[in-house]
Amino acid sequence: MLKKWDVSPAPTDKNPTRHKLLIKGEMKDIFLIVKKLGSICSRPEKTSGEFNFVIYLSKLEMGTMKKLKSVAEELSSPAADEVPFEAPKPKLRAETAQRPAAAQGPSPQPQRPPEAPPAQPPATEAKMFAEEAAPFEAPKPKLKPEPSRPPAASQQPPPARPPEPAPPAPADSPAVTHPHAPRPGMTFVPSSSARARKEEPAEAAAPPAAAASAPSASARIKTRWPMELPLIPTYSFQTLQAGSHNRFAHAAAMAVVENPGVIYNPLLLFGNPGTGKTHFVNAVSYGLSASIGQSNIFVTDGIKFSKGVEVAVKDGSIASLEAMMAKTKVLIIDDVHLLMISEANKKYISKWLNDFVAQNKQIVVTTVFPPKALSGLEEAVGFEFTQGWMVDLKPPASQAYKAILVQLLQGRDVKLSDEEMNSAFVSGQVSFSEVSKTLEDMKKLEKFVVNAMNSASHAQLLDMLLGHGESAEAGAVTEEDARQAALWRSAKLEQSWFKWGLFYPKGMRREAQFALYFLHERARELGLNTDWSQVFIEEYNSDELYGIPFKIGNFASEKEINGVIVMGPQPSSALGAQEAEFRHITFKILDSFLIKGAWLSLERLKSKAAYTRMLMDLI
């Protein structure tokens, strides 16, 4: 509740119309005020005395005062035992403009607040996880030992605070559910509990003193499931292109680095794939490591975190995991919407998240969904990811897009002309995650064809992957195609170094057999050895909208394979209308299982470039 506020001039040489808004209230009040007033607001700052927050206003007009009074009235319904609301008489005296500059405080640049998310999220991969449609019992995969790579972080302790008791699951509930998905016909409204958060203290609680010998990265608890995300060295604040598309997210992330756990906690970054969420995750981690040490930061994603806790419960190592989490100062979860909440992991995840906020330990999460779409997940896990600060990441404008693209090309030593860049990426505004993946495949291809093509340019190599210049044979698989494919048989190599499998949409067995044959022929043309061990060829139901990516990931992990080819769904099927989202979420899950993934759209069933790309994805 907003208890008191005041406005007074705070001019600077550059901005004589600047004012400061002093507030005594809660973080949720600050968020609503900033959202209401818009871009004239600076970043909120903690202060001491009779007020606990200050926001600098670049200008104060009559309309601004009306908005301010309106939101103040909305937030000024005190309970019987609270201090009565004090509406100020704004001190707009001219003589205050003569105050010494030193007394006026810093003059931060005004930041644009995140725009309010749409009332209802678009039909995205969220629909694939609705728990009501087809309950999915996750198989128990034979998890492989964690590969030997240095863990990204270690941690530091929050005092325990019991989470709110969650309602018992119905007797017939599945072992793993995905409650964060919007249910069919559901209208998203802000949670009433989001407005009932306890008031934050004016001063951040000091973290417990560090132990005499802080745990090193090598002291991490080892489980059979790798929980931590490896950091990407090139994803730092130095390489982050700030612009109108991410300026507010950049300011919030920098505030977290400077004062973790103080004001933006939790910090929720949301936006479509390829808008820079993972870059921010890495940049914040590297930024914090300079002040608190990388060993005190735990970086994971929704799948790795939830699955890792469940595995630790089953194999009896949960106590060690709890001790490790107790030493964590910062928890960063990429793709938090992929948390797979089960009865085994729920109480631990809920407890840790609530303890972090209670003890001013920083939480940073990312998601592809707008905040209102997370209400189901918040209810399931017993924690409000939307109680802190939420920032929208948008696709950059064309000029900023090209600047980021040039940076990606230079980082991989790829040389393309403006025309070639436009043709390959700019004209279609390809997401940067896809750009990075394409460039990685191009560098692989460059190594394999250097002898065959001698001096192939980067543009030629890209065309071999993207197929912009090819005249692909159109149409469905013919009888002759099927006959040739039937004559071909994959090698049965039990001891092959690479084991793989293929998933195809139900009713497309003939097309799947043709794809295997065509892949082998394309590998032979490129001089690649694909004497790999094919472990399985399985179908999936493309009219089943819920849980298919998780079934693919669990089945592939159970078979202990290295790579998977997924044939896209028929365009007329339920999943066909969401192929891009289906592909994105499937690859995220496979990546968490440490399995390489390759995708083949049915419309590109006879495209040589598509098979070249698949080979590079698997190698």
Backbone torsions as a table, in degrees:
resi	resn	phi	psi	omega
1	MET	NA	140.7	177.3
2	LEU	-79.0	115.6	-176.1
3	LYS	-92.8	-35.6	-175.9
4	LYS	-162.1	148.2	174.8
5	TRP	-150.0	158.6	-178.2
6	ASP	-152.5	148.8	178.2
7	VAL	-125.7	134.0	175.9
8	SER	-148.1	153.6	179.6
9	PRO	-63.6	145.8	175.0
10	ALA	-145.5	62.1	-173.1
11	PRO	-70.1	155.6	172.4
12	THR	-128.2	171.0	179.0
13	ASP	-60.1	-39.1	-177.4
14	LYS	-80.6	-27.0	-176.9
15	ASN	-138.5	88.6	-179.1
16	PRO	-70.5	-11.0	-179.1
17	THR	-96.5	5.9	-176.9
18	ARG	-69.8	141.4	174.7
19	HIS	-128.1	162.6	174.6
20	LYS	-119.1	138.1	178.7
21	LEU	-107.1	113.6	179.2
22	LEU	-97.5	136.4	-172.8
23	ILE	-136.1	137.3	167.0
24	LYS	-113.5	106.5	-175.5
25	GLY	-174.3	-159.8	-176.6
26	GLU	-108.3	166.5	-177.6
27	MET	-60.5	-35.5	-179.1
28	LYS	-65.9	-31.2	176.4
29	ASP	-65.9	-42.0	-179.8
30	ILE	-60.4	-42.9	-178.2
31	PHE	-60.9	-44.1	-178.5
32	LEU	-67.7	-37.1	178.9
33	ILE	-65.0	-46.7	-179.5
34	VAL	-63.4	-41.4	179.3
35	LYS	-63.5	-35.7	-178.1
36	LYS	-73.0	-42.0	-174.4
37	LEU	-81.9	-27.2	174.6
38	GLY	86.7	-149.5	-168.1
39	SER	-74.0	-5.5	178.5
40	ILE	-76.7	-9.5	-177.5
41	CYS	-85.6	142.0	170.2
42	SER	-85.3	-178.0	174.0
43	ARG	-69.0	129.6	178.4
44	PRO	-61.6	143.7	-179.7
45	GLU	-129.2	145.7	174.3
46	LYS	-72.7	143.9	175.1
47	THR	-140.1	174.5	-178.5
48	SER	-120.9	172.3	-178.2
49	GLY	100.7	-149.6	-176.7
50	GLU	-75.3	-13.3	173.7
51	PHE	-116.7	153.4	179.9
52	ASN	-117.6	-1.5	174.8
53	PHE	-140.0	149.8	173.0
54	VAL	-134.0	135.7	175.1
55	ILE	-126.8	130.7	177.9
56	TYR	-92.5	132.5	-179.3
57	LEU	-105.8	125.5	-177.3
58	SER	-65.0	-24.1	176.0
59	LYS	-159.0	157.7	-179.8
60	LEU	-131.9	110.6	-179.3
61	GLU	-116.5	172.4	-179.0
62	MET	-59.5	-40.9	178.8
63	GLY	-63.6	-36.3	178.7
64	THR	-65.3	-42.7	178.9
65	MET	-63.4	-38.6	178.1
66	LYS	-62.0	-44.8	178.3
67	LYS	-62.3	-41.8	-177.9
68	LEU	-64.1	-44.3	179.0
69	LYS	-65.6	-36.3	-180.0
70	SER	-62.9	-48.4	-178.8
71	VAL	-71.3	-29.4	177.5
72	ALA	-65.7	-40.9	177.7
73	GLU	-64.8	-36.6	178.9
74	GLU	-63.5	-32.5	-175.2
75	LEU	-100.2	6.6	-170.6
76	SER	-110.0	44.9	175.8
77	SER	-103.5	86.9	-173.6
78	PRO	-75.0	146.7	172.0
79	ALA	-74.6	167.6	-174.0
80	ALA	-61.4	-31.5	-174.7
81	ASP	-96.8	10.7	-177.4
82	GLU	-101.5	162.5	177.9
83	VAL	-67.0	132.1	-179.3
84	PRO	-59.4	146.4	179.5
85	PHE	-67.4	133.6	179.6
86	GLU	-113.2	102.8	175.3
87	ALA	-77.7	128.3	-173.5
88	PRO	-82.7	162.5	165.3
89	LYS	-101.4	102.4	-173.3
90	PRO	-52.6	129.2	-179.4
91	LYS	-87.6	96.0	-176.0
92	LEU	-109.1	35.1	-177.7
93	ARG	-69.5	139.7	-177.2
94	ALA	-65.7	-32.2	-173.9
95	GLU	-67.9	-19.9	-180.0
96	THR	-67.3	-17.9	178.0
97	ALA	-66.6	-12.8	-178.6
98	GLN	-92.4	7.6	179.3
99	ARG	-60.3	149.0	177.0
100	PRO	-61.4	146.1	-177.6
101	ALA	-60.4	-33.7	-175.9
102	ALA	-65.0	-26.6	-177.8
103	ALA	-85.9	-3.3	-173.4
104	GLN	-90.8	-11.1	-179.7
105	GLY	80.4	175.5	-178.1
106	PRO	-67.0	161.6	179.6
107	SER	-118.9	76.7	-177.7
108	PRO	-67.3	152.5	176.8
109	GLN	-67.8	136.9	176.8
110	PRO	-61.5	139.3	179.2
111	GLN	-114.5	145.1	178.6
112	ARG	-82.1	126.2	-178.8
113	PRO	-71.9	161.0	178.2
114	PRO	-64.7	141.4	178.4
115	GLU	-73.9	149.7	179.5
116	ALA	-64.3	135.5	-179.9
117	PRO	-68.2	157.7	179.6
118	PRO	-62.3	154.5	-176.6
119	ALA	-62.9	-28.2	179.0
120	GLN	-139.4	128.5	-176.8
121	PRO	-68.6	154.3	176.8
122	PRO	-66.8	165.1	179.1
123	ALA	-72.7	99.1	-178.7
124	THR	-122.2	-164.7	-177.0
125	GLU	-64.5	-9.4	175.8
126	ALA	-54.8	-35.8	-176.6
127	LYS	-66.2	-18.7	-178.2
128	MET	-78.9	-4.4	-174.9
129	PHE	-118.1	9.4	-178.5
130	ALA	-60.6	128.2	-172.6
131	GLU	-74.2	-18.2	-170.7
132	GLU	-83.3	-24.4	-169.6
133	ALA	-73.0	-58.3	-177.7
134	ALA	-140.8	89.7	-177.6
135	PRO	-53.9	133.9	-173.2
136	PHE	-119.8	116.3	175.0
137	GLU	-85.1	111.9	-176.8
138	ALA	-67.1	131.4	175.9
139	PRO	-64.6	160.8	178.0
140	LYS	-96.4	95.9	-176.0
141	PRO	-71.0	150.2	173.6
142	LYS	-83.5	92.5	-170.9
143	LEU	-72.8	138.2	-179.9
144	LYS	-78.7	154.1	177.5
145	PRO	-60.3	150.9	179.4
146	GLU	-64.5	131.5	178.5
147	PRO	-64.0	151.7	-177.9
148	SER	-78.6	95.5	173.3
149	ARG	-139.4	145.6	-178.9
150	PRO	-64.2	131.5	178.0
151	PRO	-63.3	156.5	-175.9
152	ALA	-81.0	-18.8	-172.8
153	ALA	-165.7	173.0	170.7
154	SER	-143.8	-171.5	-163.6
155	GLN	-145.9	-170.8	-172.1
156	GLN	-154.5	150.1	-151.4
157	PRO	-82.4	131.1	164.9
158	PRO	-103.2	139.2	172.7
159	PRO	-62.4	146.3	-174.1
160	ALA	-74.2	136.4	170.6
161	ARG	-135.7	118.5	-174.1
162	PRO	-61.5	134.6	176.7
163	PRO	-71.0	162.7	175.6
164	GLU	-63.9	137.0	-178.1
165	PRO	-61.5	134.1	179.4
166	ALA	-90.7	148.4	178.3
167	PRO	-64.4	141.5	-179.0
168	PRO	-63.1	143.8	179.2
169	ALA	-72.8	147.7	176.3
170	PRO	-62.8	156.2	-173.6
171	ALA	-60.5	-29.4	-176.5
172	ASP	-99.8	17.3	-178.5
173	SER	-72.8	148.6	180.0
174	PRO	-71.4	161.5	-178.6
175	ALA	-66.6	-36.1	178.5
176	VAL	-127.1	124.7	179.2
177	THR	-123.0	168.4	-179.5
178	HIS	-129.3	72.6	-171.8
179	PRO	-73.2	-8.6	-177.9
180	HIS	-77.5	-6.5	-180.0
181	ALA	-78.1	144.6	173.5
182	PRO	-68.1	133.5	178.7
183	ARG	-79.6	152.0	-179.8
184	PRO	-54.4	130.2	178.5
185	GLY	78.2	4.2	-176.1
186	MET	-78.3	136.2	173.9
187	THR	-102.2	128.8	-176.4
188	PHE	-86.3	126.9	175.6
189	VAL	-130.9	150.5	179.3
190	PRO	-59.2	138.1	179.4
191	SER	-67.0	134.8	178.8
192	SER	-65.8	-28.3	179.6
193	SER	-70.8	-17.2	178.5
194	ALA	-66.4	-19.1	-179.9
195	ARG	-97.9	2.8	-173.9
196	ALA	-110.0	21.6	-177.2
197	ARG	-71.7	143.4	-179.6
198	LYS	-66.6	150.8	-177.7
199	GLU	-65.2	135.3	177.8
200	GLU	-76.8	147.5	176.5
201	PRO	-69.3	152.3	-179.1
202	ALA	-67.6	-34.5	179.6
203	GLU	-107.8	137.5	178.3
204	ALA	-68.2	135.6	177.3
205	ALA	-66.4	136.1	-179.0
206	ALA	-70.8	136.4	179.5
207	PRO	-67.6	152.8	178.0
208	PRO	-57.5	149.3	-179.5
209	ALA	-61.0	141.6	-178.8
210	ALA	-69.1	147.4	177.4
211	ALA	-65.0	157.2	-177.7
212	ALA	-57.1	-38.2	177.4
213	SER	-122.6	100.3	-178.2
214	ALA	-64.0	144.8	-179.2
215	PRO	-65.1	137.9	178.8
216	SER	-87.7	168.4	179.8
217	ALA	-60.2	-33.7	-177.7
218	SER	-71.4	-13.7	-178.8
219	ALA	-87.1	6.5	-179.3
220	ARG	-58.0	146.8	174.4
221	ILE	-68.4	131.3	-179.5
222	LYS	-98.9	124.9	174.6
223	THR	-120.2	171.5	179.1
224	ARG	-76.0	-2.9	-179.2
225	TRP	-125.6	119.7	-179.3
226	PRO	-69.4	118.4	-174.2
227	MET	-95.9	-24.3	-172.3
228	GLU	-95.5	143.9	176.2
229	LEU	-85.0	133.0	173.2
230	PRO	-70.2	135.6	-179.4
231	LEU	-79.4	153.7	-179.4
232	ILE	-105.1	112.6	-173.0
233	PRO	-57.7	-29.5	-177.2
234	THR	-81.8	-7.1	-179.7
235	TYR	-95.3	86.0	-179.8
236	SER	-131.7	174.5	176.6
237	PHE	-65.6	-27.6	-180.0
238	GLN	-67.1	-30.4	-178.9
239	THR	-101.0	3.9	-179.2
240	LEU	-86.4	121.5	178.3
241	GLN	-83.9	110.0	179.9
242	ALA	-88.8	141.3	179.2
243	GLY	-162.5	-170.0	-178.5
244	SER	-61.9	-23.3	-177.6
245	HIS	-75.2	-22.0	-175.5
246	ASN	-143.3	15.8	-173.7
247	ARG	-62.9	-41.7	-179.0
248	PHE	-69.4	-38.1	176.5
249	ALA	-62.9	-37.7	179.3
250	HIS	-64.2	-44.5	179.7
251	ALA	-63.3	-43.1	179.8
252	ALA	-65.4	-41.5	179.7
253	ALA	-64.7	-40.4	178.2
254	MET	-65.7	-36.8	177.1
255	ALA	-63.3	-37.2	177.0
256	VAL	-64.4	-41.5	179.8
257	VAL	-65.0	-39.8	-178.2
258	GLU	-74.3	-38.7	-177.4
259	ASN	-139.3	74.0	-177.4
260	PRO	-62.2	135.4	175.8
261	GLY	80.6	2.9	-172.9
262	VAL	-90.5	-51.6	-172.4
263	ILE	-127.5	-48.5	-178.4
264	TYR	-92.4	78.2	-174.7
265	ASN	-145.8	114.6	-2.8
266	PRO	-74.2	154.9	171.1
267	LEU	-98.7	121.2	-178.5
268	LEU	-113.1	117.7	176.6
269	LEU	-105.2	125.7	-178.9
270	PHE	-132.2	147.9	-179.9
271	GLY	170.6	167.1	-179.0
272	ASN	-64.3	159.4	176.0
273	PRO	-55.1	137.2	176.9
274	GLY	88.9	7.7	179.7
275	THR	-94.3	2.7	172.2
276	GLY	108.3	12.6	-177.8
277	LYS	-62.8	-45.5	-179.2
278	THR	-67.0	-33.5	176.0
279	HIS	-61.8	-43.7	178.4
280	PHE	-63.8	-40.7	178.6
281	VAL	-56.3	-47.2	-179.8
282	ASN	-69.1	-42.0	-177.9
283	ALA	-63.1	-43.0	178.0
284	VAL	-63.0	-42.2	-179.8
285	SER	-62.2	-47.1	179.1
286	TYR	-65.9	-38.8	179.2
287	GLY	-63.5	-42.0	179.8
288	LEU	-71.2	-31.0	-176.9
289	SER	-61.2	-27.1	-179.8
290	ALA	-68.3	-28.8	-176.7
291	SER	-102.2	-37.1	-176.2
292	ILE	-115.0	-5.9	179.3
293	GLY	89.2	136.6	-178.0
294	GLN	-62.6	-26.4	-178.6
295	SER	-68.1	-14.5	179.3
296	ASN	-98.6	8.7	-177.7
297	ILE	-118.8	131.6	179.6
298	PHE	-115.3	115.5	-177.5
299	VAL	-112.7	124.5	-177.8
300	THR	-147.4	-173.4	171.3
301	ASP	-131.6	173.4	-173.5
302	GLY	-57.1	-42.7	-177.4
303	ILE	-71.5	-49.4	-177.7
304	LYS	-61.0	-40.4	-176.7
305	PHE	-67.3	-54.0	-176.3
306	SER	-66.5	-41.5	179.8
307	LYS	-68.3	-38.0	179.8
308	GLY	-63.6	-40.0	178.2
309	VAL	-65.2	-42.4	-179.6
310	GLU	-62.8	-42.3	178.4
311	VAL	-64.3	-40.7	180.0
312	ALA	-63.6	-36.7	177.1
313	VAL	-64.6	-43.1	-176.2
314	LYS	-70.7	-36.1	-177.2
315	ASP	-95.7	5.9	173.7
316	GLY	82.3	13.2	-178.6
317	SER	-102.4	15.6	-175.7
318	ILE	-65.8	-32.2	179.9
319	ALA	-62.6	-42.3	178.1
320	SER	-65.9	-37.6	178.6
321	LEU	-66.9	-39.5	177.1
322	GLU	-62.2	-42.1	179.6
323	ALA	-63.1	-38.9	179.1
324	MET	-66.3	-44.1	-180.0
325	MET	-66.4	-28.1	178.9
326	ALA	-66.8	-19.2	-179.5
327	LYS	-99.4	6.0	-177.8
328	THR	-85.4	136.1	176.3
329	LYS	-99.1	-29.1	-178.1
330	VAL	-136.2	129.6	176.6
331	LEU	-116.2	121.8	-179.8
332	ILE	-119.4	123.1	-178.2
333	ILE	-121.4	109.9	174.3
334	ASP	-80.5	145.1	179.4
335	ASP	51.8	57.1	-176.9
336	VAL	-64.7	-21.9	179.6
337	HIS	-66.1	-12.3	179.0
338	LEU	-93.1	9.6	174.3
339	LEU	-58.4	126.5	178.5
340	MET	-102.0	93.9	-173.6
341	ILE	-82.3	127.2	178.7
342	SER	-132.1	170.6	178.8
343	GLU	-64.0	-27.4	-177.6
344	ALA	-74.5	-37.3	-173.1
345	ASN	-104.1	-11.8	-170.2
346	LYS	-58.6	-49.7	-172.6
347	LYS	-66.9	-32.3	-179.9
348	TYR	-72.9	-46.5	-179.6
349	ILE	-62.9	-43.6	179.7
350	SER	-61.6	-45.1	-178.5
351	LYS	-63.0	-47.2	-177.3
352	TRP	-63.1	-45.0	-178.5
353	LEU	-62.0	-46.3	-179.5
354	ASN	-67.3	-37.4	177.6
355	ASP	-64.3	-38.7	-179.5
356	PHE	-59.2	-48.2	-178.4
357	VAL	-67.6	-41.1	-178.4
358	ALA	-61.6	-32.8	-176.8
359	GLN	-102.9	16.6	179.1
360	ASN	57.1	37.3	171.1
361	LYS	-95.8	132.1	-169.6
362	GLN	-72.1	138.2	171.4
363	ILE	-123.0	132.2	174.0
364	VAL	-127.4	127.8	179.3
365	VAL	-132.4	153.6	174.9
366	THR	-126.8	155.3	178.1
367	THR	-157.4	154.8	175.8
368	VAL	-86.7	-7.3	-176.1
369	PHE	-99.0	151.5	170.4
370	PRO	-65.9	154.1	-172.5
371	PRO	-53.9	-38.7	-176.2
372	LYS	-63.2	-24.2	-179.8
373	ALA	-74.9	-6.6	-178.4
374	LEU	-93.6	4.5	-175.4
375	SER	-59.9	-38.5	178.7
376	GLY	-64.4	-42.3	178.2
377	LEU	-65.5	-41.4	179.4
378	GLU	-60.6	-41.0	179.0
379	GLU	-65.6	-40.2	-177.2
380	ALA	-69.0	-39.1	-174.2
381	VAL	-93.1	-11.6	179.9
382	GLY	71.8	36.5	-179.1
383	PHE	-152.0	140.0	-178.6
384	GLU	-99.0	103.2	175.8
385	PHE	-68.4	-20.0	-176.7
386	THR	-95.1	11.3	-177.8
387	GLN	-80.7	-15.1	-177.4
388	GLY	-100.4	-114.6	-175.8
389	TRP	-122.3	131.9	-176.4
390	MET	-119.1	129.9	-175.2
391	VAL	-129.5	131.6	-178.6
392	ASP	-90.7	131.1	173.8
393	LEU	-105.7	128.7	-176.9
394	LYS	-115.8	159.8	173.1
395	PRO	-62.2	141.2	-177.8
396	PRO	-72.4	158.1	173.2
397	ALA	-66.2	165.1	-171.7
398	SER	-56.4	-41.5	-178.7
399	GLN	-66.1	-45.2	177.8
400	ALA	-65.5	-38.1	178.4
401	TYR	-58.4	-45.2	-177.8
402	LYS	-67.5	-36.9	178.6
403	ALA	-63.4	-41.9	178.5
404	ILE	-67.3	-40.0	179.4
405	LEU	-61.6	-44.7	178.5
406	VAL	-59.6	-40.2	178.8
407	GLN	-63.0	-41.7	178.2
408	LEU	-63.9	-42.2	179.9
409	LEU	-64.4	-43.7	180.0
410	GLN	-64.9	-37.7	-179.9
411	GLY	-63.9	-23.9	179.4
412	ARG	-110.3	11.0	178.0
413	ASP	55.7	46.6	178.7
414	VAL	-106.0	130.7	-176.8
415	LYS	-112.0	115.8	177.7
416	LEU	-135.3	144.9	174.2
417	SER	-76.6	168.1	177.9
418	ASP	-58.2	-41.8	-179.7
419	GLU	-64.1	-40.5	179.6
420	GLU	-68.5	-38.3	176.8
421	MET	-63.4	-43.4	180.0
422	ASN	-62.1	-42.6	-178.1
423	SER	-66.2	-41.8	-174.0
424	ALA	-80.2	-38.1	-169.6
425	PHE	-132.4	-49.2	-168.4
426	VAL	-64.6	-43.9	-175.3
427	SER	-60.2	-32.6	179.7
428	GLY	-99.7	2.6	-177.1
429	GLN	46.9	51.9	-179.4
430	VAL	-61.4	135.1	-179.2
431	SER	-61.9	149.7	-174.6
432	PHE	-68.8	-27.7	174.7
433	SER	-64.5	-39.6	177.8
434	GLU	-71.1	-37.1	176.6
435	VAL	-59.6	-47.6	-179.2
436	SER	-60.2	-42.5	179.4
437	LYS	-64.8	-39.8	179.4
438	THR	-65.3	-43.3	-179.9
439	LEU	-66.1	-36.3	176.4
440	GLU	-63.1	-43.8	177.5
441	ASP	-64.2	-37.2	-179.5
442	MET	-63.7	-40.5	179.2
443	LYS	-67.4	-34.3	174.6
444	LYS	-64.9	-47.5	-178.5
445	LEU	-60.8	-36.9	-179.9
446	GLU	-58.6	-38.5	179.8
447	LYS	-69.2	-34.9	-174.6
448	PHE	-82.6	-29.2	-175.2
449	VAL	-104.4	3.8	-175.7
450	VAL	-60.0	-35.5	179.9
451	ASN	-77.7	-36.8	-176.8
452	ALA	-73.3	-36.6	-174.2
453	MET	-110.3	0.2	-179.6
454	ASN	57.2	-87.9	-172.6
455	SER	-114.9	59.6	177.3
456	ALA	-71.6	130.9	179.2
457	SER	-76.7	164.1	178.8
458	HIS	-64.3	-33.8	177.8
459	ALA	-64.5	-39.9	178.0
460	GLN	-65.7	-40.7	179.3
461	LEU	-64.2	-41.5	177.8
462	LEU	-63.1	-38.6	180.0
463	ASP	-66.7	-31.2	176.1
464	MET	-65.1	-26.3	179.9
465	LEU	-92.1	-36.8	-174.1
466	LEU	-94.4	-27.1	176.2
467	GLY	71.4	26.0	-179.8
468	HIS	-66.1	-29.1	-177.5
469	GLY	-99.5	3.6	-177.0
470	GLU	-92.5	150.3	174.4
471	SER	-104.4	81.4	-175.5
472	ALA	-64.6	138.3	177.7
473	GLU	-66.8	122.8	-175.3
474	ALA	-88.8	170.7	173.8
475	GLY	102.0	171.4	-179.3
476	ALA	-80.1	174.0	178.0
477	VAL	-68.3	124.9	-178.7
478	THR	-85.6	173.0	177.4
479	GLU	-63.1	-37.2	178.4
480	GLU	-66.6	-41.0	176.1
481	ASP	-59.2	-45.0	-178.2
482	ALA	-65.4	-37.0	179.9
483	ARG	-65.3	-45.2	178.6
484	GLN	-62.7	-40.7	-179.9
485	ALA	-65.9	-36.0	-179.3
486	ALA	-67.6	-28.7	180.0
487	LEU	-74.8	-20.9	-177.8
488	TRP	-88.2	140.0	176.7
489	ARG	-130.4	134.0	178.5
490	SER	-72.1	151.4	179.6
491	ALA	-68.7	140.7	177.6
492	LYS	-98.0	92.2	-176.0
493	LEU	-115.6	102.2	-176.6
494	GLU	-68.9	-31.0	-175.4
495	GLN	-103.7	20.4	-179.3
496	SER	-62.8	147.3	-179.6
497	TRP	-71.0	-21.4	-176.1
498	PHE	-124.7	121.1	179.0
499	LYS	-112.0	136.9	-174.1
500	TRP	-148.3	169.8	178.5
501	GLY	-148.7	171.8	-177.6
502	LEU	-134.8	135.5	173.5
503	PHE	-110.7	135.2	179.5
504	TYR	-134.2	153.7	-179.5
505	PRO	-68.9	146.2	-177.4
506	LYS	-53.9	133.4	179.2
507	GLY	88.1	4.4	-176.8
508	MET	-117.9	36.4	-177.6
509	ARG	-62.6	-41.4	-178.6
510	ARG	-63.4	-41.4	177.7
511	GLU	-65.1	-36.2	178.9
512	ALA	-65.5	-41.4	178.1
513	GLN	-64.4	-38.7	177.1
514	PHE	-65.0	-39.3	179.6
515	ALA	-62.5	-40.1	177.9
516	LEU	-63.6	-43.0	179.0
517	TYR	-64.0	-46.3	-177.4
518	PHE	-66.3	-36.3	177.8
519	LEU	-62.5	-43.2	178.8
520	HIS	-63.5	-41.4	179.9
521	GLU	-66.2	-40.7	179.7
522	ARG	-66.7	-37.8	177.3
523	ALA	-63.2	-40.5	179.1
524	ARG	-64.0	-40.2	178.3
525	GLU	-62.9	-34.5	-179.7
526	LEU	-86.9	-2.3	179.9
527	GLY	75.2	27.6	-179.2
528	LEU	-98.8	143.2	177.5
529	ASN	-89.6	110.6	178.6
530	THR	-115.2	40.0	173.6
531	ASP	-78.6	64.7	-179.5
532	TRP	-95.9	162.2	179.9
533	SER	-91.6	110.8	178.3
534	GLN	-82.8	113.8	-173.3
535	VAL	-86.0	-37.8	-177.6
536	PHE	-157.0	161.5	167.6
537	ILE	-136.6	112.0	-170.4
538	GLU	-124.5	149.1	176.6
539	GLU	-99.7	156.7	173.0
540	TYR	-131.1	157.9	-177.3
541	ASN	-90.1	105.6	-176.7
542	SER	-75.4	-5.7	174.0
543	ASP	-96.3	0.6	176.0
544	GLU	-95.6	109.4	-170.2
545	LEU	-81.0	-10.4	-168.9
546	TYR	-119.5	127.0	168.2
547	GLY	82.5	-1.6	-176.8
548	ILE	-59.9	-43.9	179.1
549	PRO	-57.9	-38.4	179.5
550	PHE	-69.3	-37.6	177.3
551	LYS	-63.6	-41.9	178.8
552	ILE	-61.7	-46.6	-178.6
553	GLY	-63.4	-45.7	-178.9
554	ASN	-66.8	-41.1	179.9
555	PHE	-64.2	-44.8	-179.4
556	ALA	-63.9	-39.4	178.9
557	SER	-66.7	-38.2	179.6
558	GLU	-63.1	-33.1	180.0
559	LYS	-81.5	-6.2	177.2
560	GLU	55.3	53.4	179.9
561	ILE	-104.9	169.7	-179.3
562	ASN	-96.3	-31.0	-174.7
563	GLY	-146.2	157.0	-178.5
564	VAL	-137.3	135.8	168.6
565	ILE	-104.5	129.8	177.4
566	VAL	-116.6	119.6	172.8
567	MET	-82.1	130.8	-177.7
568	GLY	-64.3	161.0	-177.9
569	PRO	-74.6	162.1	174.2
570	GLN	-62.5	138.9	-179.0
571	PRO	-56.4	-29.5	-177.4
572	SER	-84.0	-4.5	-176.7
573	SER	-84.5	172.1	179.6
574	ALA	-62.4	-42.9	178.4
575	LEU	-75.4	-22.6	-178.8
576	GLY	-61.0	-34.1	179.3
577	ALA	-71.9	-13.2	-178.5
578	GLN	-127.2	36.3	-173.9
579	GLU	-60.0	-40.8	-178.7
580	ALA	-61.5	-44.8	179.1
581	GLU	-68.0	-40.5	177.5
582	PHE	-58.7	-45.2	179.7
583	ARG	-64.2	-46.4	-177.8
584	HIS	-59.0	-48.3	-175.4
585	ILE	-71.7	-34.6	178.2
586	THR	-64.3	-43.9	178.9
587	PHE	-64.9	-37.8	177.8
588	LYS	-60.7	-42.8	-178.6
589	ILE	-69.3	-45.3	178.2
590	LEU	-60.3	-40.3	179.6
591	ASP	-62.3	-38.2	177.7
592	SER	-66.7	-27.7	175.3
593	PHE	-85.4	4.8	-178.0
594	LEU	60.3	40.2	178.9
595	ILE	-118.9	130.3	177.9
596	LYS	-72.4	144.3	-179.3
597	GLY	-126.9	142.8	175.2
598	ALA	-131.7	145.3	-174.0
599	TRP	-121.3	139.4	176.5
600	LEU	-130.6	109.5	175.4
601	SER	-74.4	142.5	-178.0
602	LEU	-62.1	-29.7	179.9
603	GLU	-70.6	-12.7	179.5
604	ARG	-115.0	29.9	-174.6
605	LEU	-62.8	-24.1	-178.8
606	LYS	-117.3	21.7	-180.0
607	SER	-91.6	119.9	178.0
608	LYS	-61.9	-37.2	179.9
609	ALA	-61.4	-38.8	-179.7
610	ALA	-61.9	-39.9	-179.9
611	TYR	-74.8	-32.8	173.7
612	THR	-61.7	-44.0	179.4
613	ARG	-63.4	-41.6	179.2
614	MET	-61.0	-42.4	179.9
615	LEU	-62.4	-42.6	179.6
616	MET	-67.2	-35.7	178.3
617	ASP	-64.1	-33.7	-176.5
618	LEU	-85.5	-25.7	-176.1
619	ILE	-71.8	NA	NA
